[in-house]
């Protein structure tokens, strides 16, 4: 593992078990993302890397999904003296989506910020991309507001979902670290088949 990988991994507490993610997927690795900003100064070297890359994409606005992704995005915007916006998590009422489907959660920019991104070049900055629920939702929200998504950046990606989604969007991906990740649709989860209880 490279030095940057180790340093980024140390920002998160990790647990092994049987977990259900926001996307609806099941997996065997959980990162405590809430610990990311306990020591903001520890993020500064990575924020500087992000800022250099985002500057190369000629982004005018930096956007991040609440919660932790937005904190990283705000630090990048501050480094660049750029504008910052965020997307809020929105769960449709139960009767508006099928709970068995993947990616049920949506992300929307607050109404007062939507005009800020219209017709402008926006970089999407996140903390960790696993199945990509927050990044997918935020990207959709940005496009709906008329933004031009010019790149996606994350501290760490787990598995291939980040790269796959970036290709779908036609946007470049910048990631400082990558780890393998077991991720399954619920119907294909071997932990479920083995009777392993889901961790809360």
For each residue, the residues with C-beta under 8 A, 3 or more apart:
1: 5 6 9
2: 5 6 177
3: 6 7
4: 7 8 46 176 177
5: 1 2 8 9 177 178 179
6: 1 2 3 9 10
7: 3 4 10 11 42 45
8: 4 5 11 12 46 155 156 176 177
9: 1 5 6 12 14 156 177 179
10: 6 7
11: 7 8 35 36 42 43 155
12: 8 9 31 32 33 35 36 128
13: 31 32 35
14: 9 29 30 31 32
15: 29 30 32 199
16: 28 29 30
17: 28 30 199
18: 26 28 189 191 192 196 197 198 199
19: 26 27 28 29 30 198 199
20: 24 25 26 186 198
21: 24 25 26 27 130 131 133 183
22: 105 131 133 134
23: 102 103 105 130 131 132 133
24: 20 21 100 101 102 103 104 185 186
25: 20 21 102 130 131 183 184 185 186
26: 18 19 20 21 183 184 185 186 189 191 192 198
27: 19 21 30 130 181 182 183 184
28: 16 17 18 19 182 191
29: 14 15 16 19 158 179 181 182
30: 14 15 16 17 19 27 199
31: 12 13 14 128
32: 12 13 14 15 35
33: 12 36 68 127 128
34: 67 68
35: 11 12 13 32 38
36: 11 12 33 43 68 71 72 127 155
37: 40 43 68 71
38: 35
39: 42 43
40: 37 43 44 71 75
41: 44
42: 7 11 39
43: 11 36 37 39 40 46 47 72 75
44: 40 41 47 48 75
45: 7 48 49
46: 4 8 43 49 50 155 176
47: 43 44 50 51 72 75 76 79
48: 44 45 51 52 79
49: 45 46 52 53 176
50: 46 47 53 54 72 76 79 125 153 174 176
51: 47 48 54 55 76 79 80
52: 48 49 55 56
53: 49 50 56 57 151 153 174
54: 50 51 57 59 62 76 80 82 123 125 151 153
55: 51 52 58 59 80
56: 52 53
57: 53 54 121 123 150 151 172
58: 55 121 150
59: 54 55 62 82 121 122 123 150 151
60: 82 83 120 121 122
61: 77 82 83 84 85 116 117 120 121 122 123 147
62: 54 59 73 74 76 77 80 82 83 84 85 122 123 125
63: 73 84 85 86 87 109 117 122 123 124 125 138 142 147
64: 69 70 71 72 73 74 84 86 87 124 125 126 138
65: 69 70 86 87 89 107 126 134 135 137 138
66: 69 70 86 87 88 89
67: 34 70 71
68: 33 34 36 37 71 72 127
69: 64 65 66 72 73 125 126 127 134 135 138
70: 64 65 66 67 73 74 86 87
71: 36 37 40 64 67 68 74 75 127
72: 36 43 47 50 64 68 69 75 76 125 126 127 155
73: 62 63 64 69 70 76 77 84 86 124 125 126
74: 62 64 70 71 77 78 84 86
75: 40 43 44 47 71 72 78 79
76: 47 50 51 54 62 72 73 79 80 82 123 125 153
77: 61 62 73 74 80 81 82 83 84
78: 74 75 81 84
79: 47 48 50 51 75 76
80: 51 54 55 62 76 77
81: 77 78
82: 54 59 60 61 62 76 77
83: 60 61 62 77 116
84: 61 62 63 64 73 74 77 78
85: 61 62 63 109 113 116 117 122
86: 63 64 65 66 70 73 74 109 110 113
87: 63 64 65 66 70 107 108 109 134 137 138 141 142
88: 66 107 108 109 110
89: 65 66 105 106 107 134 137
90: 105 106 107 108
91: 104 105 106
92: 96 97 104 106
93: 96
94: 97 99
95:
96: 92 93
97: 92 94 101 104
98: 101 104
99: 94 104
100: 24 186
101: 24 97 98 104
102: 23 24 25 131 185
103: 23 24 131 133 136 137
104: 24 91 92 97 98 99 101
105: 22 23 89 90 91 133 134 137
106: 89 90 91 92 137 140 141
107: 65 87 88 89 90 134 137 138 140 141
108: 87 88 90 141
109: 63 85 86 87 88 113 114 117 141 142 145
110: 86 88 113 114
111: 114
112:
113: 85 86 109 110 116 117
114: 109 110 111 117 118 145
115: 118 145
116: 61 83 85 113 120
117: 61 63 85 109 113 114 120 122 142 145 146 147
118: 114 115 145 146 147
119: 146 147 148
120: 60 61 116 117 147 148
121: 57 58 59 60 61 147 148 150
122: 59 60 61 62 63 85 117 142 147 148 149 150
123: 54 57 59 61 62 63 76 149 150 151 152 153
124: 63 64 73 135 138 139 142 149 151 152 153 171
125: 50 54 62 63 64 69 72 73 76 152 153 154
126: 64 65 69 72 73 129 134 135 138 152 153 154 155
127: 33 36 68 69 71 72 154 155 156
128: 12 31 33 154 155 156 157 158
129: 126 132 134 135 152 154 156 157 158 161 162 165 175
130: 21 23 25 27 133 158 159 161 181 183
131: 21 22 23 25 102 103 159 161 183
132: 23 129 135 136 161 162 165
133: 21 22 23 103 105 130 136 137
134: 22 65 69 87 89 105 107 126 129 137 138
135: 65 69 124 126 129 132 138 139 152 154 162 165
136: 103 132 133 139 140 165
137: 65 87 89 103 105 106 107 133 134 140 141
138: 63 64 65 69 87 107 124 126 134 135 141 142
139: 124 135 136 142 143 149 152 165 169 171
140: 106 107 136 137 143 144
141: 87 106 107 108 109 137 138 144 145
142: 63 87 109 117 122 124 138 139 145 147 149
143: 139 140 146 147 149
144: 140 141
145: 109 114 115 117 118 141 142
146: 117 118 119 143
147: 61 63 117 118 119 120 121 122 142 143
148: 119 120 121 122
149: 122 123 124 139 142 143 152 169 171
150: 57 58 59 121 122 123 171 172
151: 53 54 57 59 123 124 171 172 173 174
152: 123 124 125 126 129 135 139 149 162 165 166 169 171 172 173 174
153: 50 53 54 76 123 124 125 126 173 174 175
154: 125 126 127 128 129 135 157 162 173 174 175 176
155: 8 11 36 46 72 126 127 128 175 176 177
156: 8 9 127 128 129 175 176 177 178 179
157: 128 129 154 161 162 163 173 175 177 178 179
158: 29 128 129 130 161 178 179 180 181 183
159: 130 131 162 179 180 181 182 183
160: 163 164
161: 129 130 131 132 157 158 164 165 183
162: 129 132 135 152 154 157 159 165 166 173 175
163: 157 160 166 167 173
164: 160 161 167 168
165: 129 132 135 136 139 152 161 162 168 169
166: 152 162 163 169 171 172 173
167: 163 164 170
168: 164 165
169: 139 149 152 165 166
170: 167
171: 124 139 149 150 151 152 166
172: 57 150 151 152 166
173: 151 152 153 154 157 162 163 166
174: 50 53 151 152 153 154
175: 129 153 154 155 156 157 162 178
176: 4 8 46 49 50 154 155 156
177: 2 4 5 8 9 155 156 157
178: 5 156 157 158 175
179: 5 9 29 156 157 158 159
180: 158 159
181: 27 29 130 158 159
182: 27 28 29 159
183: 21 25 26 27 130 131 158 159 161
184: 25 26 27 188 189 190
185: 24 25 26 102 188 189
186: 20 24 25 26 100 189 192
187:
188: 184 185
189: 18 26 184 185 186 192 193
190: 184 193 194
191: 18 26 28 194 196
192: 18 26 186 189 195 196
193: 189 190
194: 190 191
195: 192
196: 18 191 192
197: 18
198: 18 19 20 26
199: 15 17 18 19 30
200:
